[in-house]
Structures are given as C-alpha cells and as structure tokens.
Amino acid sequence: MPFKPSEKEEEYFARQQVELKRKLAEEARRKLEAEERERARQLHFMKCPKCGMDLEEVAFSDVRVDKCFSCGGLWLDAGELDRILDKEAGFLRRLRSIFA
C-alpha cells in the first residue's frame, strides 16, 4: 500500500517549497542588481556627470581631482574636499560650509 501524506504534511511541504522558491528568486534578484550596478559603474567610470566625456585625474595640492577638459567640470571624490581644506583656507572653507 503506497504512502499517502496527510493534509498537514502536504501543507508543510508546499510551504517549504514556496519558501525555497522565494529564497531562490531573492538570490537571483540580488545577483541581477549587483550585475546591473557593476555594468553601470563600468559604463560611467571616469565619465563626466555633466557632459559624459572622459575625466582625467589632475594633481591639486597632493589630491588627485577629476577634471573634464570638455566642459571644464571639476569633480571631487569622497574626502578629497576635506583634504584640500586641511591645506587651503578662506574661500574653499566657506564654500564647504554651504554645501556640506
């Protein structure tokens, strides 16, 4: 005589299967998001956020800032403004107080 699971057992296994599929879907979503972030980073890495042209690193007071020679934009990475302000005072410190 074949084994026939009870209703509670069938419900338990159905819940387990749903939970497993939910976890697999979440893992797939996270992997896709990570891949999309990496693709976007590669696409935009060292590109000017204003005009889209290439950025070049330029040394300024021992800090390497990103300069767009197409539109003239100057871009700072996290912490670079603070490092410049440690050496420079006046206008830049006032500018920082406005935007920080």
LUMTI-372190 format. One record per residue (C-alpha): x, y, z. Coordinates in Angstrom, 3 decimals, decimal comma, always signed. Each point is the difference from the previous one (the first is absolute). Example, Ala and Ser with C-alpha at 12.3 -4.5 7.8 and 13.67 -1.06 7.14 Angstrom:
<nodes>
<node xx="+12,300" yy="-4,500" zz="+7,800"/>
<node xx="+1,370" yy="+3,440" zz="-0,660"/>
</nodes>
This chain:
<nodes>
<node xx="+0,000" yy="+0,000" zz="+0,000"/>
<node xx="+1,570" yy="+3,365" zz="-1,082"/>
<node xx="+0,668" yy="+2,720" zz="+2,557"/>
<node xx="-2,484" yy="+2,858" zz="-0,111"/>
<node xx="+1,032" yy="+3,163" zz="+1,852"/>
<node xx="-2,517" yy="+1,691" zz="+2,227"/>
<node xx="-1,407" yy="+3,431" zz="-0,774"/>
<node xx="+2,298" yy="+1,581" zz="+2,588"/>
<node xx="+3,038" yy="-1,710" zz="-1,532"/>
<node xx="-0,987" yy="+1,141" zz="-3,494"/>
<node xx="-0,472" yy="+3,541" zz="+1,295"/>
<node xx="+3,376" yy="-0,120" zz="+1,767"/>
<node xx="+1,830" yy="-1,141" zz="-3,147"/>
<node xx="-1,852" yy="+2,523" zz="-2,151"/>
<node xx="+1,068" yy="+2,784" zz="+2,381"/>
<node xx="+3,580" yy="-1,267" zz="-0,058"/>
<node xx="-0,012" yy="-0,037" zz="-3,795"/>
<node xx="-1,455" yy="+3,518" zz="-0,198"/>
<node xx="+2,566" yy="+1,310" zz="+2,487"/>
<node xx="+2,865" yy="-1,608" zz="-1,953"/>
<node xx="-1,251" yy="+1,516" zz="-3,262"/>
<node xx="-0,371" yy="+3,386" zz="+1,713"/>
<node xx="+3,602" yy="-0,192" zz="+1,255"/>
<node xx="+1,293" yy="-1,018" zz="-3,429"/>
<node xx="-1,882" yy="+2,871" zz="-1,646"/>
<node xx="+1,440" yy="+2,458" zz="+2,552"/>
<node xx="+3,538" yy="-1,287" zz="-0,626"/>
<node xx="-0,516" yy="+0,343" zz="-3,756"/>
<node xx="-1,307" yy="+3,561" zz="+0,481"/>
<node xx="+2,998" yy="+0,958" zz="+2,139"/>
<node xx="+2,410" yy="-1,494" zz="-2,518"/>
<node xx="-1,681" yy="+1,891" zz="-2,847"/>
<node xx="+0,127" yy="+3,268" zz="+1,970"/>
<node xx="+3,705" yy="-0,499" zz="+0,702"/>
<node xx="+0,662" yy="-0,704" zz="-3,673"/>
<node xx="-1,983" yy="+3,095" zz="-1,029"/>
<node xx="+1,926" yy="+2,164" zz="+2,507"/>
<node xx="+3,295" yy="-1,295" zz="-1,379"/>
<node xx="-1,133" yy="+0,619" zz="-3,587"/>
<node xx="-1,035" yy="+3,558" zz="+0,887"/>
<node xx="+3,289" yy="+0,589" zz="+1,825"/>
<node xx="+1,981" yy="-1,206" zz="-3,000"/>
<node xx="-2,104" yy="+2,122" zz="-2,352"/>
<node xx="+0,390" yy="+3,181" zz="+2,069"/>
<node xx="+3,452" yy="-0,478" zz="+1,527"/>
<node xx="+2,117" yy="+3,131" zz="-0,547"/>
<node xx="-2,749" yy="+1,647" zz="-2,091"/>
<node xx="-1,093" yy="+3,569" zz="+0,644"/>
<node xx="-3,430" yy="+0,086" zz="+1,666"/>
<node xx="-0,759" yy="+3,276" zz="-1,783"/>
<node xx="+0,933" yy="-0,688" zz="-3,637"/>
<node xx="+0,955" yy="-3,704" zz="-0,069"/>
<node xx="+3,523" yy="+0,497" zz="-1,352"/>
<node xx="+3,079" yy="-1,633" zz="+1,535"/>
<node xx="+1,396" yy="+1,300" zz="+3,279"/>
<node xx="+3,719" yy="+0,271" zz="+0,642"/>
<node xx="+1,714" yy="+0,070" zz="+3,359"/>
<node xx="+1,862" yy="+3,205" zz="+0,814"/>
<node xx="+2,205" yy="+0,546" zz="+3,059"/>
<node xx="-1,056" yy="+2,866" zz="+2,244"/>
<node xx="+1,691" yy="+0,517" zz="+3,345"/>
<node xx="+0,912" yy="-3,716" zz="+0,271"/>
<node xx="-3,606" yy="-1,006" zz="-0,844"/>
<node xx="-0,925" yy="-1,601" zz="-3,319"/>
<node xx="-3,179" yy="+1,719" zz="-1,230"/>
<node xx="-1,982" yy="-0,992" zz="-3,092"/>
<node xx="-0,089" yy="+2,657" zz="-2,742"/>
<node xx="-2,128" yy="+0,090" zz="-3,139"/>
<node xx="+1,881" yy="+1,847" zz="-2,701"/>
<node xx="-3,126" yy="+0,082" zz="-2,158"/>
<node xx="-2,354" yy="+2,029" zz="+2,226"/>
<node xx="+2,505" yy="+1,118" zz="+2,622"/>
<node xx="-1,637" yy="-1,852" zz="+2,889"/>
<node xx="+2,070" yy="-0,893" zz="+3,026"/>
<node xx="-1,115" yy="-2,983" zz="+2,090"/>
<node xx="+1,109" yy="-1,090" zz="+3,455"/>
<node xx="-0,256" yy="-3,480" zz="+1,481"/>
<node xx="-1,091" yy="-0,557" zz="+3,592"/>
<node xx="+2,460" yy="+1,540" zz="+2,451"/>
<node xx="+1,951" yy="+1,977" zz="-2,590"/>
<node xx="-1,585" yy="+3,334" zz="+0,872"/>
<node xx="+0,890" yy="-0,509" zz="+3,666"/>
<node xx="+3,611" yy="-0,780" zz="-0,930"/>
<node xx="+0,188" yy="+3,171" zz="-2,112"/>
<node xx="-1,578" yy="+2,053" zz="+2,790"/>
<node xx="+2,590" yy="-1,274" zz="+2,458"/>
<node xx="+2,605" yy="+1,832" zz="-2,098"/>
<node xx="-2,029" yy="+2,859" zz="-1,471"/>
<node xx="-2,160" yy="+2,452" zz="+1,930"/>
<node xx="-2,259" yy="+2,924" zz="-0,774"/>
<node xx="-2,318" yy="-0,335" zz="-2,967"/>
<node xx="+0,053" yy="-3,801" zz="-0,147"/>
<node xx="-0,868" yy="-0,310" zz="+3,692"/>
<node xx="-2,967" yy="+2,366" zz="-0,473"/>
<node xx="-1,067" yy="-1,963" zz="-3,082"/>
<node xx="+0,132" yy="-3,218" zz="+1,991"/>
<node xx="-2,122" yy="+1,480" zz="+2,782"/>
<node xx="-2,726" yy="+0,710" zz="-2,563"/>
<node xx="-0,080" yy="-3,438" zz="-1,645"/>
<node xx="+1,097" yy="-2,378" zz="+2,760"/>
</nodes>
